Amino acid sequence: MADDARARRILDGVRAIPEGFVRTYGDLDPAAPRLVGRVLAGCPADVPWHRVVRADGALTQADRQAALLRADGVPLTAVGRVDLAAARLPLPPGEHLG
């Protein structure tokens, strides 16, 4: 598992994603997107894990995640992926959260 400071940064980054937006695993930690997934797998209930998607907008938790994203107002495509052009929260150039 990630060191505590890195895991906290990831969780804080996820908590900072506003309703209606998403980030990708790589947005949160470009060097270790799989680490983000491991941190989110055991995250506390107050973390909006559903706002983190794959780089192509695909969902990792299918119907459950899609329902939560729709409730947040996140646009999904006809094939059930997030419309990243509309919903991806931009990062300042050269920055990441992890």
DRENTORPA-658077 format. One record per residue (C-alpha): residue number from 1; y, x, z. Coordinates in steps of 0.1 Angstrom, whole numbers, plus 5000, padded with zeros to 4 digits. Layout:
N
    i    c2    c1    c3
  NUM     Y     X     Z
...
//
This chain:
98
    i    c2    c1    c3
    1  5000  5000  5000
    2  5036  5010  4995
    3  5054  5028  5022
    4  5073  5003  5044
    5  5108  5012  5031
    6  5097  5008  4994
    7  5079  4975  5002
    8  5110  4962  5020
    9  5132  4971  4989
   10  5108  4952  4967
   11  5108  4922  4989
   12  5146  4923  4993
   13  5149  4925  4956
   14  5127  4894  4951
   15  5146  4875  4978
   16  5178  4883  4959
   17  5167  4866  4927
   18  5187  4833  4926
   19  5171  4800  4917
   20  5169  4795  4880
   21  5163  4831  4872
   22  5135  4856  4871
   23  5129  4893  4871
   24  5100  4913  4857
   25  5077  4935  4878
   26  5092  4965  4859
   27  5128  4953  4868
   28  5119  4956  4905
   29  5102  4990  4901
   30  5100  5006  4867
   31  5078  5034  4879
   32  5053  5012  4896
   33  5052  4976  4884
   34  5016  4972  4897
   35  5029  4982  4931
   36  5053  4953  4930
   37  5023  4930  4923
   38  5004  4944  4953
   39  5034  4939  4976
   40  5039  4904  4964
   41  5002  4896  4968
   42  5006  4897  5006
   43  5043  4887  5009
   44  5057  4864  5036
   45  5063  4827  5028
   46  5101  4831  5025
   47  5097  4854  4994
   48  5101  4835  4961
   49  5072  4855  4945
   50  5071  4830  4916
   51  5104  4844  4902
   52  5087  4876  4892
   53  5069  4875  4858
   54  5053  4899  4834
   55  5074  4919  4809
   56  5066  4894  4781
   57  5074  4863  4803
   58  5038  4855  4810
   59  5029  4841  4844
   60  5004  4856  4868
   61  4996  4824  4887
   62  4996  4799  4857
   63  5001  4763  4867
   64  5011  4769  4903
   65  5038  4794  4892
   66  5049  4773  4863
   67  5055  4743  4886
   68  5076  4763  4910
   69  5096  4778  4882
   70  5102  4744  4866
   71  5114  4732  4900
   72  5138  4761  4900
   73  5151  4752  4866
   74  5137  4782  4848
   75  5131  4775  4811
   76  5096  4779  4798
   77  5085  4782  4762
   78  5059  4759  4745
   79  5032  4784  4753
   80  5040  4785  4790
   81  5060  4818  4792
   82  5094  4822  4807
   83  5122  4823  4782
   84  5134  4857  4792
   85  5165  4856  4770
   86  5177  4826  4790
   87  5163  4833  4825
   88  5160  4870  4831
   89  5186  4882  4856
   90  5202  4912  4841
   91  5204  4945  4859
   92  5233  4969  4855
   93  5226  4995  4829
   94  5204  5023  4842
   95  5196  5006  4875
   96  5165  4991  4891
   97  5158  4976  4924
   98  5128  4995  4935
//
